[in-house]
Amino acid sequence: MAPEDPRRSRVTLLDVARQANVSRATASLVIRKSPLVGAETRQRVEDAIVALGYIYNMGAARLRAERSHTVGVIVPNLTNPFFAELLGGIEHAIDTAGMVVILANSGDLLTRQAAVIRRMREHGVDGLILCPAADTEEALPAQIGAWGLPAVQVLRQVTANADYAGADYAAGMRQAVDYLASLGHTDIAFAVHGPVHSAYHERVEGFREAMTARALQEDMIIRVPDQLGQIADATRLLFEQPRPATAVICFNDVIAHGVAAGLYDRGLTVGRDFSLVGFDDVTDAEAMRPRLTSVSTAPARIGENAARMLLERIANPGLPARRNVSATYLHIRQSCGPAPHFVT
């Protein structure tokens, strides 16, 4: 009788998966010590490994999978502290999975975004977390997927046919408008800047809807410069309206800091003479005086959500597209006060 071919008798990962009654992908996650597998399932797989005498060939696995254990993260702006907090959340989840992050800045430019994505592919990242540049085509996430690169959209969404992690911007805007209205403000402005994208539309439409719901004028939307140092001068726009604003909600906390400087230059005291609300509630909000009331979008939490979605997508590329939208809440501090002549 001919000796048994050792290649045929070798226990495979599929054998282990069948023994443990799990998918091959789940068994692979256990082998790679992924935190995505529950304790009970992990134990079943480990028991099957022992029972079958499975030996994990790490060298062969590297050749098959060509995994780099790196994740690419592309954001449009590295000067806004919001993105630093977002990255902190991403890194926390990615570090836990034994992987590292490669960070790149697209500058909100399509050409640079394309170049950065190409370099990420050249470095063999296992997945991509992308805050799409303004005017990104809807087809881009599908194209990235066709390259075999798992990807998650974060903060901005160009298509519903790919994973997305963000915040409920419209709800945050309602919270801000409702709070200012409760203080008697009727002439409320919304200060915006930067390029137009999905998050921009969601905040603007959220502002308009919240103002309309209270029968207030919803068209006091002013654009200020992108540069922080120039926002202070643009604060005059708040007072050049047919009905000068008594309060302003800012697209983000960066604008709020610039507006606060402009109000100071006009001799106005924030929280007494004029009410100011930021958006995103980054840690700098506590450093401003008076402390800034701001809508918290919890960027670190969004980052963790995006990273976990990507890890799940890497482990199971066949998952349907998912959408994870975090709740917002208004963090009330000292930068708002009653409208002029308002009596509670």
Protein Blocks (a to p, Z undefined) as FASTA:
>chain_A
ZZddfklmpccfklmmmmnopafklmmmmmnopakbcfklmmmmmmmmmmnopacdfklm
mmmnopghiacdddfbfkbmklmmmmmmmmmmmmmnopacddddeklpaklmmmmmmmmm
mnopabdcddddehiafklmmmmmmnopacddehiacbfkbccddddfklmmmmmmmmmm
mnopabdcdddedjddfklmmmmmmmmmmmmmnopafklccdddfblklmmmmmmmmmmc
fbacfbdcdfblklmmmmmmmmmmnopaehklpccddehjaaklmmpccddddddehlml
mmmmmmmmmmmmmmmmmbccdddddddddddfflbccdehiaZZ
